[in-house]
């Protein structure tokens, strides 16, 4: 009898969508993204005049989630979904079909985040031209006398919580990219003014809207505030805060004030979390009032804000208790199975606003609960995907917690012309999102708990002291850099002493002609490793099989990847203490060495850069993203004390 009950329990878990068992290969964030890709905006692939969809912010919320899933999985189909969705609206000059700047609708700025991503990844000018147009609207947006952005031209003198999410994350990301440093004062002030005018001292919650003129019928004549605390409005606000902080300068005078606002907002949010279900009510402070209901989009937004705030150190770790409780409730209350590896999101209020015609929205409790509650509303789906993606990262093992990986920016020190026309560093950098960047490589480290850092000066025992893993990639030739920094005996000695004391050194070179090898070999030769000045795996065009390398079963480093792509590689000559970690047709492609307490990993190609691990270019059978995860896990284990 006990055995029968056990079998029944196992079967139930296997078929439960919420169990995320072995039967469910994809995580919930992916499953809902796939539902969105298959069900929403199917007419956007070709716009045909009035039949095409309008430029609408709710698409941007879904694409925000798709971007998170792409970064979490390295699966290029999610990026391609973002790109095809936005390309449907753009011409080569960056003009956006159905977008009207003269409406001064702050909602229309939201999709600019997707356009910024597309520009930073692809470098295509049409995306930059399009975001320039959205930025122009931001700068011309009508304002309250105090300086706050009107929500829309048709809603004069009004700030809504929604508007902070629609504009500020884009505004901050654009300001960072285009070096508009003065804009950060304005960005911070939008949050400061909104909180000052809309926050209720007793509850800590923020009212949905504020009318500076006090003329709108929904506005209190003394305060200018709308009557209620609408869940999704608060959700938009906390999402806006954590997304803005991604790009807000830490040394800005108002950075700490934004952190304080986030902490106050998070504290109030948790205070009104439903104790039984773990999620939140549509009207936050009236859980027992007849007609109120648990609502999925606001709940998703709060979980996203709390989890992201904790991950980045903007909120204390204690807030993860509420995030975990909320996520468990989210799955239980709002998720339903929708086919093979697909889910639906239920109980999302379709829309709630203030004022307007022909139906006037007075902000009353009765108004809010009268709006339709639907399944698979894009605002809810996008928010849930973002929340699930955050919680899935939080749930990953953190074997590298407390460690730091540092990438060299001394031997590799190249510059390119940036979008503002000035010279900016590029090539194998953590923050670089284009093909040449290490942004996804860095994320894999971060997700494993490892902090990323950059060393712009020559390595020494002193400045490597805080680093556990040190990556030197593609040392410059004179063709690449006017005055390259070459490896010399003193540099090599300093790095070798650091390795001997327990450092983990990663050498990612390139083939002859594409990096400086002769002088650089002074370092790897100390460990029995010499890069040959050759070029193996030359690839013609898209013939990826010419660069394919099979990884034998039982490889000590690559536990999950079976076939990878490494093109134009310098092979290695290895002698004691170095050993081959991957040999193909008699050529050593990867070597490792133990040296004192430390470890060296060497391969003759940068390999782990975005172009070949983000899923946009390679066929699916080439598992470079898996190999990246394998390598990161192996490197962490080489750090003394992390076995």
Helices and strands as residue ranges (DSSP letters): H 2-15, H 28-39, G 49-51, H 57-73, H 76-87, G 101-103, G 106-109, H 112-122, H 125-140, E 158-160, H 161-177, H 183-198, E 209-211, H 231-245, H 255-271, H 296-311, H 319-334, E 335-337, E 343-345, E 348-349, H 365-370, E 373-374, H 378-395, E 404-408, E 414-417, E 423-426, H 439-447, E 451-455, E 469-473, H 489-500, E 504-508, H 521-524, G 525-527, E 529-531, G 544-547, E 548-550, E 563-565, E 572-574, E 578-584, E 587-595, E 598-603, G 610-612, H 624-638
